């Protein structure tokens, strides 16, 4: 019945960050806001169920709405007729429109306070829309409705939102692994598979995507960079995302509720060789400068403070493209002492018990015991780039790992040894150099000829 029941308000979490929202007049533009909770209802033991969703442009033949009308206890409404695609408060069918129109509810209804609640396709049990508004209402107190329509913003429209940036669409957040799947079934969190080091998502205690933490291999950074944001008078409106060349969001931050006005925040990032897009957004669409304070942002390389992106802006957002590049060396050497001529491999007796996690050559390179033991590492070696005509002159060097098979690899135990351009500006791309590999207890080896590094 209308006006009946009191909702249970004892199960709560506190804090959330805005990730994405509709452009301009949200109600007209499919009407959504996406938030990331600061506290997990799963960790709180509330027995929550995560809803499935469907972003395909398929009109449901029957629907269910679950909502809290006028602050009442949870209610369920059912419409057994097909929904139609229209614009908000429109009656004309248009497949490219923004909303699903529910002509009338067969059982139950909605009221003020139901707005934002999910619309389910009865067949798939997935969310296909969220309530913007309408004229449906209770007819007296019996629970019967007044046979008026409601309009739900289409998840299929919000998915790309007419090609908007990630701060104004859902695709980038609901498909972080870039699978291009358009629907997913709901599930109980405790019944899902445990996160892995190969799922394409930064989760568990990983410090990067599928790397770092206690379980996964060490992250290998082509460059360590720092994002610095100076806020305007409204830090709670500012957010940022960093996407790689495939469009996957690899890092994000904001909004910054509780951050002081005009304060500065820094974020340390580990970036591999790739091209990226940094987007800084203002959810009030008035920019971070200069109507309400002088906000700005800068992304710099830690080694030399070279600037990859910087600016301030008016309006909704500003995007900057940049690339992280490096020179990769594919090297192979053998140490005579641990060499086994029968297998043409080297012994790995030292293991993580005796091989240090930090490079002994003073360059600060760091790996992990897991990488050492999982990749048959013999020991650290020192890789040197030398002048072609005066090969005693060292241009650049870094610590690397030597595998039992002779491959010289970077700190992840797998990748070629990389010399990032920004970290090693003394290496000129396209020039020729000699390559040397040295070890603490063995004689070094150097290439007999020069090599073009590009």
C-alpha positions in Angstrom: 0.0 0.0 0.0 1.1 3.6 -0.6 2.7 5.2 2.4 3.3 1.9 4.2 6.4 0.6 5.8 9.6 2.2 7.2 13.0 1.5 5.5 15.8 -0.1 7.4 18.4 2.7 7.7 20.8 0.9 10.1 22.9 -0.6 7.3 25.0 2.3 6.0 28.4 3.2 4.6 30.0 6.6 4.5 31.7 8.5 1.7 31.8 8.2 -2.1 33.6 9.7 -5.1 32.0 10.9 -8.3 33.3 9.1 -11.3 30.9 10.0 -14.2 27.7 11.8 -14.8 25.4 12.9 -17.6 26.3 15.9 -19.8 24.5 19.2 -19.2 20.9 18.7 -18.2 21.2 15.2 -16.8 17.5 14.4 -16.9 17.4 15.0 -20.7 20.7 13.2 -21.3 19.7 9.8 -19.9 20.1 11.0 -16.3 22.9 9.2 -14.4 25.6 9.7 -11.8 28.2 7.0 -11.1 29.8 6.9 -7.7 32.6 4.8 -6.1 31.9 4.0 -2.5 34.7 4.7 0.0 33.5 1.9 2.3 32.6 -1.6 1.0 29.1 -2.9 2.0 30.6 -6.4 1.5 33.3 -5.8 4.1 30.6 -4.5 6.4 28.8 -7.9 6.2 25.5 -6.6 4.8 24.9 -9.5 2.5 24.6 -7.3 -0.6 23.8 -8.6 -4.1 25.5 -6.8 -7.0 23.0 -6.1 -9.8 23.7 -7.2 -13.3 23.2 -4.7 -16.1 22.6 -4.7 -19.9 23.8 -1.8 -22.2 22.4 -3.3 -25.4 19.8 -1.4 -27.3 17.0 -4.0 -26.8 13.6 -2.8 -25.7 12.4 -5.0 -22.8 9.0 -6.7 -23.2 8.2 -6.5 -19.5 9.9 -4.7 -16.7 10.2 -4.5 -12.9 11.0 -1.4 -10.8 12.5 -1.7 -7.3 12.5 1.6 -5.3 11.7 3.5 -2.2 8.7 5.7 -3.0 8.4 8.8 -0.9 11.0 7.3 1.6 8.8 4.2 2.3 10.1 0.7 2.6 11.3 -1.0 -0.5 8.4 -1.5 -3.1 8.2 -3.4 -6.4 6.3 -2.3 -9.4 5.5 -4.4 -12.5 4.7 -3.5 -16.1 3.9 -6.4 -18.4 3.8 -4.4 -21.7 6.8 -3.6 -23.8 8.8 -0.4 -23.1 9.4 2.1 -25.9 12.4 4.3 -26.7 11.5 8.0 -26.5 13.1 11.2 -25.3 12.3 12.4 -21.7 8.6 13.1 -21.4 8.1 12.2 -25.1 5.6 9.8 -26.6 7.1 9.3 -30.0 9.2 6.2 -30.5 12.8 6.9 -31.6 15.4 4.1 -31.3 18.2 6.7 -30.8 16.4 8.4 -27.9 17.6 8.6 -24.3 14.8 7.0 -22.3 12.6 3.9 -21.9 9.0 4.9 -21.6 6.8 2.8 -19.3 3.2 3.5 -20.5 1.6 2.4 -17.2 2.3 0.1 -14.3 0.2 -3.1 -14.1 1.0 -3.7 -10.4 2.3 -1.0 -8.1 3.5 2.5 -9.1 6.2 5.0 -8.4 6.2 8.3 -6.4 8.5 11.2 -5.7 11.6 9.7 -4.1 11.6 6.8 -6.5 13.9 8.7 -8.9 17.2 7.1 -9.6 15.9 3.6 -8.9 16.7 0.7 -11.3 14.5 -0.7 -14.1 14.9 -4.4 -14.6 14.2 -6.4 -17.7 12.0 -9.2 -16.4 13.5 -11.7 -18.8 17.2 -11.2 -18.1 16.9 -9.8 -14.6 19.4 -7.1 -15.5 19.2 -3.3 -15.0 18.4 -1.5 -18.3 17.5 2.0 -17.0 17.2 4.4 -14.0 14.2 6.5 -13.2 14.3 10.1 -14.3 10.7 11.0 -13.6 7.1 10.8 -14.8 3.5 11.2 -13.9 2.9 7.9 -12.3 1.6 8.1 -8.7 -0.6 6.4 -6.1 -4.3 6.5 -6.6 -5.4 6.8 -3.0 -3.8 4.4 -0.5 -4.6 1.1 -2.1 -1.3 0.8 -4.1 -3.1 1.1 -7.4 -1.5 3.6 -9.8 -3.0 6.4 -11.8 -2.1 4.7 -15.2 0.3 7.5 -16.1 3.7 6.9 -17.7 7.3 7.0 -16.3 10.6 7.6 -18.1 13.8 5.7 -17.3 17.2 6.9 -18.7 18.5 4.1 -20.9 21.7 2.3 -19.8 22.3 1.7 -23.5 22.4 5.5 -24.1 24.5 6.2 -21.0 27.0 3.6 -22.1 28.6 5.9 -24.6 26.5 9.0 -24.2 26.9 10.2 -27.8 30.7 9.6 -27.6 31.3 11.7 -24.5 34.5 11.5 -22.6 34.8 8.9 -19.7 33.7 11.5 -17.2 30.3 11.5 -18.9 29.6 7.9 -19.9 29.5 4.4 -18.3 31.6 2.2 -20.6 35.0 3.1 -19.2 33.9 2.3 -15.6 31.8 -0.8 -16.0 34.2 -2.3 -18.5 37.6 -1.6 -16.9 39.1 -4.7 -18.4 38.2 -3.5 -21.9 36.3 -6.8 -22.7 33.7 -4.9 -24.8 31.0 -7.0 -23.1 27.6 -5.1 -23.1 26.0 -7.1 -20.3 26.8 -8.9 -17.1 24.6 -11.0 -14.7 24.2 -10.1 -11.1 26.1 -12.0 -8.4 26.7 -12.5 -4.7 30.2 -11.2 -4.0 31.2 -14.1 -1.7 30.4 -16.5 -4.5 32.7 -15.0 -7.2 36.1 -16.2 -8.1 39.1 -14.6 -6.3 41.0 -11.9 -8.1 44.0 -13.0 -10.1 47.2 -11.5 -11.4 46.0 -11.9 -15.0 42.5 -10.4 -15.0 43.5 -7.1 -16.5 42.3 -5.1 -13.5 44.2 -3.5 -10.6 42.7 -5.2 -7.6 43.6 -7.0 -4.4 46.8 -5.3 -3.1 48.3 -4.7 -6.6 50.2 -1.5 -7.1 49.6 -1.7 -10.9 47.5 -3.7 -13.3 48.2 -7.4 -12.5 51.5 -6.5 -10.8 52.9 -5.5 -7.4 51.7 -6.4 -3.9 52.3 -9.7 -2.0 50.9 -12.0 -4.7 51.7 -10.7 -8.2 55.0 -10.1 -10.0 56.8 -6.7 -9.4 55.6 -3.8 -11.5 58.1 -2.6 -14.0 57.9 1.1 -14.6 59.3 2.6 -17.7 58.9 5.9 -15.9 57.8 7.0 -12.5 55.8 10.2 -12.8 53.9 12.5 -10.5 50.6 14.2 -11.0 50.2 17.4 -9.0 46.8 19.1 -8.8 46.2 22.5 -7.2 42.5 22.9 -6.5 40.2 25.8 -7.0 37.6 26.7 -4.3 35.6 23.5 -5.0 37.9 20.4 -4.8 34.8 18.2 -4.5 34.1 18.9 -8.2 37.5 17.8 -9.5 38.4 14.4 -10.8 40.9 12.8 -13.2 41.5 9.7 -15.1 44.5 8.3 -17.0 43.9 6.0 -20.0 46.3 3.9 -22.0 46.4 3.6 -25.8 43.6 1.0 -25.8 41.4 3.3 -23.8 41.5 1.3 -20.5 41.5 3.4 -17.4 44.7 2.6 -15.5 44.5 5.2 -12.8 42.0 7.7 -11.5 41.3 10.0 -8.6 38.6 12.3 -7.2 36.3 13.8 -6.5 38.1 15.3 -3.5 35.5 16.0 -0.7 37.3 17.3 2.4 40.3 18.6 0.5 41.1 22.2 1.4 40.5 25.0 -1.0 43.5 26.0 -3.1 45.5 23.1 -1.6 47.8 20.9 -3.7 47.6 17.1 -3.9 50.2 14.8 -5.6 49.7 11.2 -6.9 52.7 8.9 -7.8 52.2 6.8 -10.9 54.1 3.9 -12.4 53.9 4.0 -16.2 55.0 1.4 -18.8 56.0 2.3 -22.4 52.8 3.3 -24.1 50.8 6.4 -25.2 48.3 7.9 -22.7 45.5 10.4 -22.3 45.2 12.4 -19.1 41.7 13.9 -18.6 41.1 16.4 -15.7 37.4 17.1 -15.2 35.2 19.5 -13.2 31.7 18.1 -12.4 30.1 21.5 -12.1 31.2 22.3 -15.7 32.9 25.6 -14.6 36.5 24.5 -14.8 39.3 24.6 -12.2 40.3 28.2 -13.2 39.6 31.0 -12.8 36.1 32.0 -11.8 36.3 30.2 -8.4 40.0 30.1 -7.6 43.2 29.4 -9.5 43.4 25.7 -10.0 45.9 23.9 -12.2 47.6 20.5 -12.8 51.0 19.2 -13.9 52.2 15.7 -14.8 56.1 15.4 -14.5 58.7 12.7 -14.8 60.3 12.1 -11.5 63.9 11.9 -12.7 64.2 15.2 -14.4 60.9 17.0 -13.7 60.2 17.2 -17.5 56.5 18.1 -18.1 54.3 15.5 -19.8 51.0 17.4 -19.4 49.9 20.6 -17.7 47.2 23.2 -17.7 44.0 24.7 -16.3 40.7 25.1 -18.0 37.2 26.4 -18.0 34.2 24.2 -18.8 33.9 20.5 -18.2 37.3 19.0 -18.8 40.7 19.1 -20.5 42.6 16.2 -22.1 46.3 15.9 -22.9 47.9 13.1 -24.9 51.5 12.0 -24.2 53.8 9.0 -24.7 56.3 7.2 -22.6 59.1 5.8 -24.7 62.2 3.7 -24.0 65.0 1.8 -25.7 64.8 -2.0 -25.1 67.8 -4.3 -25.2 67.5 -8.0 -25.9 70.7 -9.4 -24.3 72.1 -12.8 -23.6 75.2 -13.7 -21.6 76.7 -16.6 -19.7 78.7 -16.6 -16.4 81.4 -19.3 -16.5 81.3 -20.2 -12.8 77.7 -21.4 -12.5 77.5 -22.6 -16.1 76.4 -26.2 -16.7 77.8 -27.3 -20.1 75.4 -30.3 -20.2 72.3 -28.2 -20.2 73.8 -25.0 -21.4 72.2 -23.2 -18.4 73.5 -21.7 -15.2 72.8 -22.7 -11.6 70.3 -20.8 -9.6 71.5 -21.9 -6.2 71.5 -18.5 -4.6 67.7 -17.8 -4.9 65.9 -15.1 -3.1 67.6 -16.1 0.2 70.9 -14.7 -1.1 70.1 -12.5 -4.1 69.1 -9.0 -2.8 65.8 -7.5 -3.8 67.6 -4.2 -4.5 70.2 -3.8 -7.2 73.8 -3.8 -5.8 74.9 -1.4 -8.5 73.5 1.8 -6.9 70.8 2.6 -9.5 67.9 1.9 -7.1 66.3 -0.9 -9.2 64.2 -3.2 -7.1 62.6 -6.6 -7.7 60.9 -9.1 -5.3 61.7 -12.6 -3.9 58.7 -13.9 -5.9 60.2 -12.7 -9.2 63.6 -14.2 -8.3 62.3 -17.6 -7.4 59.7 -17.8 -10.1 61.9 -16.9 -13.1 65.1 -18.9 -12.4 67.2 -15.8 -11.7 71.0 -16.4 -11.3 71.9 -12.9 -10.0 71.9 -9.2 -10.7 74.1 -7.9 -13.5 74.9 -4.4 -14.6 74.0 -3.3 -18.2 76.1 -0.4 -19.6 75.6 1.8 -22.6 79.1 3.0 -23.8 80.4 5.5 -26.3 81.2 3.9 -29.7 84.6 5.4 -30.2 85.8 5.7 -26.6 84.1 2.6 -25.1 85.6 3.1 -21.7 83.2 6.1 -21.3 79.8 5.0 -19.8 76.8 6.9 -21.1 74.2 5.1 -18.9 73.8 2.0 -16.8 71.2 0.1 -14.8 70.8 -3.1 -12.8 69.1 -6.1 -14.5 68.4 -9.7 -13.8 70.2 -12.7 -15.3 68.2 -15.8 -16.0 69.5 -19.4 -16.0 69.1 -19.5 -19.7 71.3 -16.4 -20.2 68.6 -13.9 -21.0 69.2 -10.5 -19.3 65.7 -9.1 -18.2 64.3 -6.2 -16.4 63.1 -6.3 -12.8 59.8 -8.1 -13.6 61.9 -11.2 -14.6 60.4 -11.3 -18.0 60.7 -8.1 -20.0 63.7 -6.8 -22.0 66.0 -4.3 -20.2 64.5 -0.9 -20.9 66.2 2.5 -20.7 63.4 5.1 -20.6 64.0 8.2 -22.7 63.2 10.7 -20.0 65.3 8.9 -17.3 68.3 8.5 -19.6 68.3 11.6 -21.8 72.1 11.0 -22.5 71.1 8.2 -24.8 70.3 9.7 -28.2 67.9 7.6 -30.2 69.3 6.6 -33.5 72.9 6.9 -32.4 75.4 4.0 -32.2 76.8 2.6 -28.9 78.7 -0.3 -27.4 76.8 -2.5 -25.0 78.5 -4.0 -21.9 77.3 -6.5 -19.2 79.2 -6.7 -15.9 78.9 -8.9 -12.8 80.2 -8.4 -9.3 82.4 -11.5 -9.3 83.1 -12.2 -13.0 84.9 -10.4 -15.8 82.6 -8.2 -17.9 81.8 -8.6 -21.6 81.3 -5.9 -24.2 80.0 -6.0 -27.8 82.7 -6.1 -30.4 80.8 -3.8 -32.7 78.5 -0.7 -32.3 74.7 -0.9 -32.4 72.1 1.6 -33.4 69.7 2.2 -30.5 66.2 3.1 -31.6 
